[in-house]
Amino acid sequence: MISFDENKLNSNQLKQKYTQYLAGGSLGNLKDYEPIIRNGLGSKVWDINGNEYIDYLLGSGPMLIGHSNPNVISAIKKQLDLGFTFFAGNEQVILLAEEIVKAIKCAETVRFCSTGTEATLYAMRIARAFKNKDKILKFEGGFHGMNDYALMSMSPSDLKPFPLASADSAGIPKSIESEILIAPFNDISITTDIIEKHKDELAGVIIEPFQRSIPPIPGFLDELRKVTKSYEIPLIFDETVTGFRFSYGGAQEYYNVTPDLCTVGKAVSGGFPLTAVCGRLDMMSHFDYIESPGNRFVPQIGTLNGNPIAAIAGLATLNELKKPDTYTKIFKTGNKIMQSLKELFEISKIPAKITGVGALFDIYFTDNEIIDYRSTLSSDKSRMVNFNKLLLQNGVLKGNSKFYISSAHEEDDLKKTIHALELTINSLKNS
């Protein structure tokens, strides 16, 4: 019998097994400085040695209302007695779909998946089915999960001229490069030129409306919406990160730009594996074999799609997010940290740019303005790794990139975080 007794293994033994039994010795996430987490509560996590960290990683974003929220736990416990998964319709997933449609402006219907990788794959596939064309335009540096089409010029070392794509991973067929066109984020002139030149081949344009931690410059999303609409090319917002985070209606509400399709995930499922493709009824009907017979039908099957535990956790999370002043609090906390970082770096004379918004932001160790992927290449990546390691030593956990802010972060967390940032930046200055 497998034992889960926490006293059976010490931290060194666990780390040894981690390296031995997991390919690459990690989950593929925080390879440079990864703690092994034992538990989380509210705004904090604890590692297997009992060290406490204020958490700005938040499971890479899903824990928008903090860890182990009691209302979410209560909802999950009730569902546990009713069943784990059914591979069939259930009340919880129907109610979650209804809530997503009410919240997200472009959503007329919803189709559930388990990962963001699946959701963006199906969003692109639906666009292809709808237009009966093959090519997709994406933006250099944009992250849309791990499917083959998404891993085109996501982090290219080979900076090809636009719109040529470059595969980011071994094992991707070379032919896929010819199916994806690449444009520079925040450059509407080059993007428009590419769209106009390839308008007869394009099935859709996919974009993170807020790319990684880079905001759109004023007017960029509006102009992109205008040009795609003028040529009747579907616009896909990948809101796996921004959905329910920037506002209850996501980035499309925050920036007041409505796409044709979008994906949502992370915050929508309370930490469980659940995502969704949402969009216009005429496009989403390609999931229906009766409405789209023959070669226009897009089959989509997944064992855990619409899992009731994930769905009830999502519903409970959304109920928390609808409470008054939730987003005001999140943005206020994040804005204070951003301002503190800016002031501390100015005092230390360490070149750094803080990009993003209160709910989600990052640091680039450079003097250059950050507006797109190529401008991020001027950032000192080794200094970022060192910063993250030092910050962890000072009791604050963040990812390789991004500070995620939750509604569970309180004033005391903020004070301790700013103190940790002071210690970290002083150490960084002297290193």
Summary of the structure (lengths in Angstrom):
residues: 431
radius of gyration: 21.8
end to end distance: 48.7
largest distance: 66.6
contacts: 1454
relative contact order: 0.15
helix: 41%
strand: 16%
